[in-house]
Amino acid sequence: MPASKAQQKAVSKYMKENYDVYQIRMPKGRKDEIKAHAEAQGESVNGFINRAIAHEMERDTAGEG
């Protein structure tokens, strides 16, 4: 059963209030490589990208000081 208009509006409002959206561009084919890697790790593409960013930020911060 499809979501009602009210439900779609509520989800849209929730997303706007709780998430930032960031669009990235990459060479053709890279998206499929990332998706395959994420699936092999048992996670979503979004989860993998967030984990990779957090990992690199931690590494960068650890190198300071």
Backbone as ProteinMPNN parsed JSONL, in Angstrom:
{"seq_chain_A": "MPASKAQQKAVSKYMKENYDVYQIRMPKGRKDEIKAHAEAQGESVNGFINRAIAHEMERDTAGEG", "coords_chain_A": {"N_chain_A": [[0.843, -1.18, 0.0], [0.709, 2.15, -0.947], [2.308, 5.063, 0.494], [0.49, 7.61, 2.22], [-0.323, 11.019, 1.283], [-0.045, 12.69, 3.488], [1.64, 11.178, 5.098], [3.929, 11.061, 3.483], [4.602, 13.767, 3.497], [5.176, 14.114, 6.211], [7.424, 12.454, 6.507], [9.2, 13.745, 4.789], [9.474, 16.219, 6.107], [10.641, 15.339, 8.523], [13.093, 14.327, 7.526], [14.288, 16.695, 6.528], [14.623, 18.112, 8.902], [16.381, 16.523, 10.366], [18.572, 15.553, 8.919], [21.45, 16.239, 6.896], [22.081, 16.773, 3.466], [24.329, 15.737, 1.018], [25.663, 15.994, -2.085], [27.653, 14.114, -4.286], [30.06, 13.842, -6.946], [31.394, 11.501, -9.214], [33.669, 9.522, -11.213], [32.23, 7.618, -13.93], [31.131, 4.334, -13.19], [32.429, 4.117, -10.763], [30.56, 4.376, -8.745], [29.23, 1.9, -8.78], [31.326, 0.26, -7.945], [31.705, 1.173, -5.322], [29.22, 0.556, -4.202], [29.234, -2.266, -4.41], [31.396, -2.849, -2.733], [30.459, -1.852, -0.258], [28.225, -3.536, 0.129], [29.566, -5.98, 0.355], [30.689, -5.598, 2.802], [28.533, -5.713, 4.359], [26.893, -3.485, 4.689], [25.065, -0.414, 4.061], [25.411, 1.836, 1.233], [25.367, 4.493, 2.063], [25.946, 4.161, 4.809], [28.529, 3.054, 4.623], [29.948, 5.173, 3.379], [29.686, 7.194, 5.323], [31.06, 5.942, 7.426], [33.626, 5.709, 6.294], [34.31, 8.409, 5.977], [34.292, 9.264, 8.679], [36.374, 7.669, 9.666], [38.622, 8.648, 8.225], [38.634, 11.296, 9.113], [39.191, 10.928, 11.827], [41.774, 9.826, 11.602], [43.106, 11.993, 10.441], [42.89, 13.894, 12.503], [44.235, 12.596, 14.57], [46.816, 12.775, 13.705], [47.533, 15.333, 14.224], [49.12, 17.721, 16.459]], "CA_chain_A": [[0.0, 0.0, 0.0], [1.541, 3.358, -1.017], [2.194, 6.02, 1.591], [-0.443, 8.711, 1.976], [0.301, 12.344, 1.109], [0.311, 13.183, 4.826], [2.795, 10.406, 5.55], [5.054, 11.531, 2.681], [4.936, 15.096, 3.994], [5.794, 13.937, 7.528], [8.762, 11.895, 6.297], [9.993, 14.819, 4.197], [9.761, 17.171, 7.193], [11.6, 14.681, 9.417], [14.394, 14.28, 6.856], [14.829, 18.049, 6.49], [14.984, 18.533, 10.255], [17.341, 15.648, 11.024], [19.666, 15.106, 8.064], [22.027, 17.074, 5.852], [22.26, 16.037, 2.221], [25.526, 16.156, 0.309], [25.74, 15.306, -3.37], [29.019, 14.01, -4.793], [30.206, 13.377, -8.324], [32.54, 10.611, -9.368], [33.726, 8.943, -12.559], [31.314, 6.505, -14.221], [31.589, 3.027, -12.755], [32.891, 4.162, -9.368], [29.385, 4.164, -7.905], [29.009, 0.455, -8.695], [32.407, -0.29, -7.121], [31.423, 1.524, -3.931], [28.049, -0.233, -3.787], [29.67, -3.652, -4.234], [32.241, -2.912, -1.538], [29.587, -1.684, 0.904], [27.451, -4.772, 0.295], [30.488, -7.017, 0.839], [30.923, -5.326, 4.218], [27.246, -5.862, 5.032], [26.331, -2.193, 5.043], [24.537, 0.397, 2.958], [26.369, 2.782, 0.661], [25.388, 5.638, 2.965], [26.677, 3.756, 6.005], [29.945, 2.914, 4.28], [30.529, 6.491, 3.143], [29.804, 7.861, 6.624], [32.137, 5.28, 8.175], [34.895, 6.072, 5.664], [34.584, 9.803, 6.322], [34.64, 9.315, 10.107], [37.696, 7.053, 9.802], [39.638, 9.579, 7.722], [38.682, 12.462, 9.998], [39.911, 10.49, 13.019], [43.184, 9.707, 11.23], [43.64, 13.345, 10.271], [42.963, 14.527, 13.825], [45.259, 11.899, 15.35], [48.12, 13.215, 13.21], [47.802, 16.697, 14.701], [49.556, 17.92, 17.834]], "C_chain_A": [[0.892, 1.249, 0.0], [1.289, 4.29, 0.166], [1.23, 7.141, 1.219], [0.33, 10.016, 1.805], [0.767, 12.891, 2.456], [1.56, 12.469, 5.349], [4.049, 10.846, 4.785], [5.536, 12.895, 3.171], [5.651, 14.991, 5.347], [7.224, 13.402, 7.4], [9.686, 12.971, 5.733], [10.399, 15.84, 5.26], [10.806, 16.588, 8.138], [13.002, 14.67, 8.805], [15.047, 15.659, 6.838], [15.319, 18.507, 7.851], [16.146, 17.747, 10.841], [18.552, 15.226, 10.194], [20.145, 16.219, 7.143], [22.212, 16.187, 4.633], [23.465, 16.616, 1.509], [25.64, 15.339, -0.953], [27.197, 15.274, -3.825], [28.999, 13.521, -6.233], [31.469, 12.533, -8.393], [32.541, 10.046, -10.777], [32.735, 7.786, -12.711], [31.939, 5.193, -13.779], [32.011, 2.994, -11.296], [31.745, 3.879, -8.408], [29.121, 2.665, -7.706], [30.078, -0.223, -7.847], [32.141, -0.035, -5.64], [30.258, 0.7, -3.403], [28.444, -1.685, -3.521], [30.514, -3.805, -2.975], [31.388, -2.81, -0.276], [28.79, -2.955, 1.174], [28.317, -5.901, 0.82], [30.79, -6.85, 2.324], [29.636, -5.437, 5.034], [26.625, -4.536, 5.452], [25.8, -1.468, 3.813], [25.643, 1.294, 2.417], [26.496, 3.994, 1.582], [26.185, 5.318, 4.235], [28.168, 3.637, 5.755], [30.602, 4.274, 4.107], [30.694, 7.244, 4.461], [30.919, 7.261, 7.461], [33.5, 5.674, 7.617], [35.28, 7.511, 6.004], [35.016, 9.916, 7.78], [36.044, 8.762, 10.336], [38.796, 8.023, 9.377], [39.745, 10.819, 8.604], [39.414, 12.13, 11.294], [41.402, 10.387, 12.75], [43.832, 11.084, 11.091], [43.842, 14.04, 11.605], [44.063, 13.899, 14.671], [46.673, 12.339, 14.936], [48.496, 14.6, 13.674], [48.362, 16.673, 16.098], [50.737, 17.168, 18.167]], "O_chain_A": [[1.75, 1.383, 0.872], [0.208, 4.301, 0.755], [1.161, 7.566, 0.065], [1.509, 10.094, 2.15], [1.841, 13.484, 2.555], [2.426, 13.088, 5.967], [5.116, 10.987, 5.382], [6.739, 13.144, 3.248], [6.623, 15.705, 5.593], [8.125, 13.853, 8.107], [10.833, 13.089, 6.162], [11.551, 16.271, 5.298], [11.755, 17.277, 8.513], [13.983, 14.969, 9.486], [16.242, 15.777, 7.107], [16.323, 19.214, 7.945], [16.836, 18.249, 11.729], [19.469, 14.6, 10.725], [19.355, 17.036, 6.669], [22.469, 14.989, 4.758], [23.613, 17.834, 1.406], [25.708, 14.111, -0.894], [27.894, 16.287, -3.758], [28.05, 12.874, -6.676], [32.468, 12.81, -7.728], [31.52, 10.087, -11.463], [32.441, 7.072, -11.752], [33.134, 4.969, -13.972], [31.952, 1.942, -10.659], [31.931, 3.223, -7.383], [28.825, 2.222, -6.596], [29.784, -1.168, -7.114], [32.329, -0.921, -4.806], [30.306, 0.201, -2.278], [28.033, -2.267, -2.518], [30.364, -4.778, -2.236], [31.567, -3.584, 0.664], [28.693, -3.399, 2.318], [27.864, -6.699, 1.64], [31.103, -7.816, 3.02], [29.651, -5.272, 6.254], [25.912, -4.47, 6.454], [26.058, -1.864, 2.676], [26.676, 1.487, 3.059], [27.602, 4.464, 1.85], [27.004, 6.124, 4.677], [28.979, 4.068, 6.575], [31.692, 4.508, 4.629], [31.731, 7.865, 4.692], [31.649, 7.989, 8.135], [34.429, 5.943, 8.379], [36.444, 7.795, 6.286], [36.0, 10.591, 8.085], [36.815, 9.324, 11.114], [39.785, 8.197, 10.089], [40.844, 11.333, 8.815], [40.173, 12.952, 11.805], [42.212, 10.81, 13.575], [44.949, 11.313, 11.555], [44.858, 14.703, 11.813], [44.75, 14.602, 15.411], [47.607, 12.275, 15.735], [49.649, 15.01, 13.539], [48.124, 15.73, 16.851], [51.217, 17.241, 19.298]]}, "name": "protein", "num_of_chains": 1, "seq": "MPASKAQQKAVSKYMKENYDVYQIRMPKGRKDEIKAHAEAQGESVNGFINRAIAHEMERDTAGEG"}
